[in-house]
Amino acid sequence: MSDKKMKATAYWKENVKYLFLLLTIWFLVSYGAGILFKDALNTIKIGGFKLGFWFAQQGSIYVFVILIFVYVRLMNKLDKKYGYD
């Protein structure tokens, strides 16, 4: 296998690892906090709203937007690491 192909394979594996990690975080926040753990979170209130409700309606969207910025930062570092910048 050529050096270029090995580099591309390593790049893709690391990219998929980042995707899996970030999507897992988003799943835990959106499905976990908004549905599975909502009863426990509803004992806490933010701005007059129950925390479980807040995560289901707005929190998961905020986390998703933050994860987009995290992904961009990780990919910029990954591009520099493998010389694709």
SERO-4910 file (N, C-alpha, C, O; in steps of 0.05 Angstrom, whole numbers):
BEGIN
 pado doro    nc1    nc2    nc3   cac1   cac2   cac3    cc1    cc2    cc3    oc1    oc2    oc3
  Met    A     17    -24      0      0      0      0     18     25      0     38     26     15
  Ser    A     11     44    -16     28     68    -18     24     86      6      4     83     21
  Asp    A     44    103     10     43    121     33     19    140     32      7    146     53
  Lys    A     12    148      8    -11    166      5    -37    153     13    -54    165     26
  Lys    A    -40    128      5    -64    113     11    -65    106     41    -87    107     53
  Met    A    -43    100     53    -42     94     82    -50    119     98    -64    118    118
  Lys    A    -40    142     89    -46    168    101    -76    174     99    -88    183    118
  Ala    A    -87    169     76   -115    175     72   -132    156     89   -153    164     99
  Thr    A   -124    131     91   -139    112    108   -138    120    137   -158    118    151
  Ala    A   -115    128    147   -112    137    175   -129    162    179   -141    164    200
  Tyr    A   -128    180    160   -144    204    162   -174    198    165   -188    208    182
  Trp    A   -184    179    147   -212    172    148   -220    158    174   -241    163    184
  Lys    A   -202    140    184   -208    127    209   -211    146    232   -229    144    249
  Glu    A   -193    166    233   -195    186    254   -219    204    251   -232    211    271
  Asn    A   -226    210    226   -250    226    221   -275    211    230   -293    222    243
  Val    A   -277    185    224   -300    169    232   -301    167    263   -323    167    275
  Lys    A   -278    165    276   -277    164    305   -289    190    317   -305    189    336
  Tyr    A   -282    213    306   -293    239    315   -323    240    310   -338    249    327
  Leu    A   -331    231    286   -360    232    280   -376    215    300   -397    223    310
  Phe    A   -366    191    305   -380    173    324   -381    185    352   -402    184    364
  Leu    A   -359    196    361   -359    208    388   -378    232    390   -394    233    409
  Leu    A   -378    250    370   -395    273    371   -425    266    368   -442    278    381
  Leu    A   -431    247    350   -458    239    347   -469    224    371   -492    225    378
  Thr    A   -451    209    385   -459    196    410   -465    217    431   -485    214    446
  Ile    A   -449    238    433   -455    259    452   -482    272    446   -499    276    464
  Trp    A   -487    277    420   -512    290    413   -536    271    418   -557    281    428
  Phe    A   -533    245    413   -554    226    419   -560    226    449   -583    226    457
  Leu    A   -539    225    466   -543    224    495   -557    249    505   -574    248    522
  Val    A   -550    272    493   -563    297    502   -592    299    492   -610    305    507
  Ser    A   -596    293    466   -623    296    455   -642    274    464   -664    279    474
  Tyr    A   -634    249    461   -652    227    468   -650    221    498   -671    216    511
  Gly    A   -626    220    509   -623    214    537   -635    235    555   -652    229    572
  Ala    A   -626    260    552   -635    282    570   -664    289    563   -679    296    581
  Gly    A   -672    288    538   -698    297    530   -720    276    534   -743    283    538
  Ile    A   -713    250    534   -733    229    536   -728    210    559   -745    206    577
  Leu    A   -704    197    560   -699    177    580   -696    188    608   -707    176    627
  Phe    A   -682    210    611   -677    220    638   -694    245    644   -687    260    663
  Lys    A   -715    249    629   -731    274    633   -744    275    660   -746    297    672
  Asp    A   -752    253    671   -766    253    697   -746    263    719   -754    279    736
  Ala    A   -722    253    718   -702    262    738   -694    291    733   -691    306    752
  Leu    A   -692    299    708   -684    326    702   -707    346    707   -702    370    711
  Asn    A   -731    337    706   -754    355    710   -756    365    739   -772    383    745
  Thr    A   -740    354    757   -740    364    784   -725    390    786   -726    404    806
  Ile    A   -709    396    766   -693    421    764   -707    440    745   -717    432    724
  Lys    A   -708    466    752   -721    485    735   -701    506    726   -684    515    741
  Ile    A   -703    514    700   -687    536    689   -706    556    676   -721    549    658
  Gly    A   -705    580    686   -722    601    674   -752    594    676   -768    603    659
  Gly    A   -760    579    697   -788    572    700   -796    547    685   -819    538    688
  Phe    A   -778    535    670   -784    511    655   -769    487    666   -747    490    676
  Lys    A   -781    464    665   -768    440    675   -745    433    657   -746    437    632
  Leu    A   -723    424    668   -698    420    653   -701    398    632   -690    400    610
  Gly    A   -717    377    638   -722    356    618   -736    367    593   -729    361    570
  Phe    A   -756    384    598   -771    397    576   -752    416    561   -753    416    536
  Trp    A   -735    430    575   -716    449    562   -697    434    543   -693    443    521
  Phe    A   -686    412    553   -668    396    536   -683    385    511   -672    385    489
  Ala    A   -707    376    515   -722    366    492   -729    388    472   -729    382    447
  Gln    A   -734    412    481   -742    433    462   -719    450    452   -719    457    428
  Gln    A   -699    456    469   -678    475    460   -650    465    466   -632    470    450
  Gly    A   -646    451    487   -620    443    495   -605    426    475   -581    430    470
  Ser    A   -619    407    463   -606    390    443   -598    405    418   -579    399    405
  Ile    A   -613    426    412   -606    443    389   -581    459    395   -563    461    378
  Tyr    A   -579    470    419   -555    485    427   -531    467    427   -510    474    417
  Val    A   -534    443    437   -512    424    438   -504    416    410   -480    414    404
  Phe    A   -523    413    392   -516    406    364   -500    428    351   -481    422    337
  Val    A   -508    453    355   -493    476    343   -465    477    355   -446    482    340
  Ile    A   -462    473    381   -435    473    393   -419    450    382   -395    453    376
  Leu    A   -431    427    378   -416    404    366   -407    409    338   -387    398    329
  Ile    A   -422    425    323   -414    433    296   -387    448    297   -369    443    282
  Phe    A   -386    467    316   -361    483    319   -338    465    329   -315    469    320
  Val    A   -344    447    347   -323    428    356   -313    411    333   -289    407    330
  Tyr    A   -332    401    316   -324    385    293   -306    400    274   -287    390    264
  Val    A   -313    425    269   -297    442    251   -269    445    262   -249    443    247
  Arg    A   -267    450    288   -241    453    300   -225    427    299   -201    428    292
  Leu    A   -238    405    305   -224    379    303   -215    373    275   -193    362    271
  Met    A   -232    379    256   -224    373    228   -202    391    218   -185    382    202
  Asn    A   -201    416    227   -179    433    220   -153    422    230   -132    423    217
  Lys    A   -153    413    255   -129    401    267   -121    375    252    -98    370    247
  Leu    A   -141    359    245   -136    334    231   -125    340    203   -107    326    194
  Asp    A   -136    360    189   -125    368    163    -96    376    165    -80    368    148
  Lys    A    -89    391    185    -61    399    188    -43    376    195    -21    373    186
  Lys    A    -54    358    212    -38    334    220    -30    317    196     -8    307    194
  Tyr    A    -49    313    177    -44    296    154    -36    312    129    -33    300    107
  Gly    A    -32    338    131    -23    354    109    -44    360     88    -37    364     64
  Tyr    A    -69    361     96    -90    368     76   -100    396     79   -121    403     68
  Asp    A    -85    413     93    -94    441     97    -87    458     74    -93    482     74
***
